[in-house]
């Protein structure tokens, strides 16, 4: 129970990787806040945690909205009195496949509004509480597509936003280190979430898997151990780092 008594916010935890991580933190004793824009999915995650004996609450949150993220932080503080862990996992759904030069500015901006702006707004919302505590963990999600990806025009804004998350993490780590706050990036490879199963062909998944050192598809559960580690005292002297969890396909 490495996280016993700690309060963790996990954005985008209504499904996929975020859902797996929320469950993993709860099993380690954390009180988990399911922060997702989809209330129905969030309640399902909450129910699963309760069924397994953990503690969780839902706060419906749009991470691209400053008002919504502020309200999220205030609700958590009102309920638990503190915020120990923030995991910024919320991400915009994949864009339609089209040549990058045919994209509108609006399409280009969508991943930035969620994947990058969401990290900024959620971090900003919890920072005053973490500063007052003189402690905290912030984990931002990037993607292994930053270090190598097969083509696809719709990937350009996504990769650009996820690359920016790494720069955001490194800079924020320097800005908040004086307050005992650790900031790191977790970088998964292609992971067999339900969204990926619906979107990608078996041929794509098999080809991707063949390029890994470990020849199997990635599962949401594969990210849980690293997320727990970065949330716990075991990583107390690690900050500003990017940790790649992709079975060895990409190398940093």
C-alpha positions in Angstrom: 0.0 0.0 0.0 2.6 2.5 -1.1 0.0 5.3 -1.6 -2.0 4.8 1.5 -3.9 7.9 2.5 -2.8 9.9 -0.6 -5.2 11.7 -2.9 -4.7 11.2 -6.6 -6.5 13.0 -9.5 -6.4 11.0 -12.8 -7.7 12.9 -15.8 -9.2 10.9 -18.7 -9.7 7.9 -16.3 -13.2 7.0 -17.6 -11.6 4.4 -19.9 -8.3 3.1 -21.4 -5.0 3.7 -19.8 -6.3 6.3 -17.3 -8.9 3.8 -16.1 -6.2 1.1 -15.5 -4.0 3.6 -13.7 -6.9 4.8 -11.5 -7.6 1.2 -10.4 -3.9 0.6 -9.8 -3.5 3.7 -7.6 -6.6 2.7 -5.6 -5.1 -0.8 -5.0 -2.1 0.9 -3.6 -4.3 2.7 -1.1 -4.8 6.1 -2.8 -8.1 7.9 -2.8 -8.7 8.4 -6.5 -10.5 11.2 -8.2 -11.9 10.2 -11.6 -11.7 13.4 -13.6 -13.3 12.8 -17.0 -15.5 14.8 -19.4 -17.6 11.6 -19.8 -19.7 11.3 -16.7 -21.0 7.8 -17.6 -17.6 6.4 -18.2 -16.2 8.0 -15.0 -19.0 6.5 -12.9 -18.2 3.1 -14.3 -14.5 3.5 -13.2 -15.7 4.7 -9.8 -17.9 1.7 -9.4 -15.2 -0.8 -10.3 -12.9 0.8 -7.7 -15.6 0.6 -5.0 -16.3 -3.0 -5.9 -12.6 -3.8 -5.4 -12.6 -2.1 -1.9 -11.0 1.1 -3.0 -12.1 4.7 -2.5 -13.0 7.0 -5.4 -15.1 10.0 -6.4 -16.1 11.4 -9.8 -15.5 15.0 -10.8 -16.7 15.7 -14.3 -14.0 17.8 -15.9 -13.2 19.4 -19.2 -9.4 19.7 -19.0 -9.4 22.4 -21.8 -11.5 24.7 -19.6 -9.8 26.8 -16.9 -13.1 27.2 -15.0 -13.7 23.4 -15.1 -10.2 22.5 -13.9 -10.3 25.1 -11.1 -13.6 23.7 -10.0 -12.1 20.2 -10.1 -9.3 21.2 -7.8 -11.7 22.9 -5.4 -14.0 20.0 -5.2 -11.1 17.6 -4.4 -9.7 19.9 -1.7 -13.2 20.3 -0.2 -13.6 16.5 -0.1 -10.2 15.4 1.0 -8.3 18.5 2.2 -5.3 17.9 -0.1 -4.0 16.8 -3.5 -0.9 14.6 -3.6 -0.9 13.3 -7.1 -2.0 14.6 -10.5 -1.9 12.4 -13.5 -2.6 14.2 -16.7 -3.8 11.4 -19.0 -6.7 13.0 -20.8 -6.1 13.2 -24.6 -8.1 14.3 -27.6 -9.5 11.5 -29.8 -7.5 10.8 -33.0 -8.1 13.2 -35.9 -9.5 12.0 -39.2 -6.9 10.6 -41.6 -6.1 13.2 -44.2 -3.0 15.0 -45.6 -1.6 17.4 -43.0 -1.7 20.3 -45.5 -5.5 19.9 -45.8 -6.1 20.3 -42.1 -7.8 23.4 -40.8 -6.3 25.5 -38.0 -9.1 24.3 -35.8 -8.2 20.6 -36.4 -4.5 21.4 -35.8 -5.4 23.0 -32.5 -7.6 20.3 -31.0 -4.8 18.0 -29.6 -3.0 21.0 -28.2 -6.2 22.2 -26.4 -6.5 18.9 -24.5 -3.1 17.1 -24.5 -1.0 20.2 -23.7 -3.4 22.9 -22.5 -5.0 20.3 -20.2 -1.6 19.5 -18.6 -1.1 23.3 -18.0 -4.6 24.0 -16.6 -4.8 21.0 -14.3 -1.2 21.6 -13.0 -2.1 25.3 -12.5 -5.3 24.3 -10.6 -3.6 22.0 -8.1 -0.3 23.9 -7.7 -1.5 26.2 -4.8 -2.4 23.2 -2.7 0.7 21.3 -3.5 2.8 24.4 -2.8 1.1 24.8 0.6 1.8 21.1 1.3 5.4 21.5 0.1 4.9 18.2 -1.7 3.3 16.7 -4.8 3.6 14.5 -7.8 2.6 15.5 -11.4 2.8 13.0 -14.2 2.1 14.1 -17.7 1.4 11.7 -20.6 3.3 12.0 -23.9 3.5 9.3 -26.5 6.2 7.1 -28.1 5.1 8.6 -31.5 7.4 11.5 -30.6 10.5 9.2 -31.1 9.3 7.5 -34.2 6.0 6.9 -36.0 4.9 5.4 -39.3 3.3 8.1 -41.5 -0.2 9.5 -41.4 -1.1 13.2 -41.8 -3.5 13.1 -38.9 -0.7 12.3 -36.6 1.2 15.6 -37.1 -0.7 17.8 -34.6 -0.9 14.9 -32.1 2.9 14.2 -32.2 3.6 18.0 -32.0 1.4 18.3 -28.9 2.9 15.3 -27.2 6.4 16.5 -27.9 5.5 19.8 -26.3 4.3 17.9 -23.2 7.9 16.8 -22.7 9.2 20.4 -22.8 6.4 21.5 -20.5 7.3 18.8 -18.0 11.0 19.6 -18.0 10.5 23.3 -17.5 7.7 22.9 -14.9 10.0 20.5 -12.9 12.5 23.3 -12.6 9.9 25.9 -11.6 8.2 23.8 -8.8 11.1 21.8 -7.4 11.7 24.3 -4.6 8.2 23.3 -3.3 9.0 19.6 -3.1 6.9 18.9 -6.3 8.1 16.2 -8.7 7.1 16.4 -12.4 7.7 13.6 -14.8 6.5 12.4 -18.2 5.2 8.9 -18.9 5.5 7.9 -22.5 3.5 4.8 -23.6 3.7 3.1 -27.0 0.7 1.8 -28.9 -1.6 0.3 -26.3 -4.6 -2.0 -26.8 -7.3 0.2 -25.4 -10.8 -0.2 -26.8 -10.3 2.9 -28.9 -7.1 1.4 -30.5 -8.8 -1.9 -31.1 -11.7 -0.1 -33.0 -9.4 2.2 -34.9 -6.4 0.1 -35.9 -6.3 -3.0 -38.1 -4.9 -6.3 -36.9 -2.2 -5.9 -39.6 -1.1 -2.6 -38.1 -1.1 -4.0 -34.5 0.9 -7.0 -35.6 3.5 -4.9 -37.5 3.9 -2.5 -34.6 4.3 -5.5 -32.2 7.0 -7.0 -34.5 9.1 -3.9 -34.1 9.3 -4.2 -30.3 12.0 -5.9 -28.4 9.2 -7.6 -26.4 7.0 -9.2 -29.0 3.6 -8.6 -27.6 0.9 -5.9 -27.7 1.0 -3.3 -25.0 -1.9 -3.4 -22.5 -3.3 -0.6 -20.3 -2.1 -2.5 -17.3 1.5 -2.2 -18.5 1.5 1.5 -17.6 0.2 1.0 -14.0 3.5 0.0 -12.4 5.4 3.0 -13.7 2.6 5.3 -12.7 2.5 3.9 -9.2 6.3 4.2 -9.0 6.3 7.9 -10.1 3.5 8.6 -7.6 5.2 7.0 -4.6 8.2 7.8 -2.4 10.2 5.3 -4.3 10.7 8.0 -7.0 11.2 10.9 -4.6 14.5 12.0 -6.2 13.3 11.7 -9.8 12.0 14.8 -11.6 12.0 16.3 -15.1 12.4 12.8 -16.7 10.7 11.1 -19.6 10.1 7.4 -19.1 9.3 5.3 -22.1 7.1 2.3 -21.6 6.6 0.6 -25.0 8.2 -2.8 -25.0 11.4 -1.4 -26.6 10.1 -0.1 -29.9 11.3 3.4 -29.4 14.6 4.3 -27.7 15.4 7.6 -26.0 
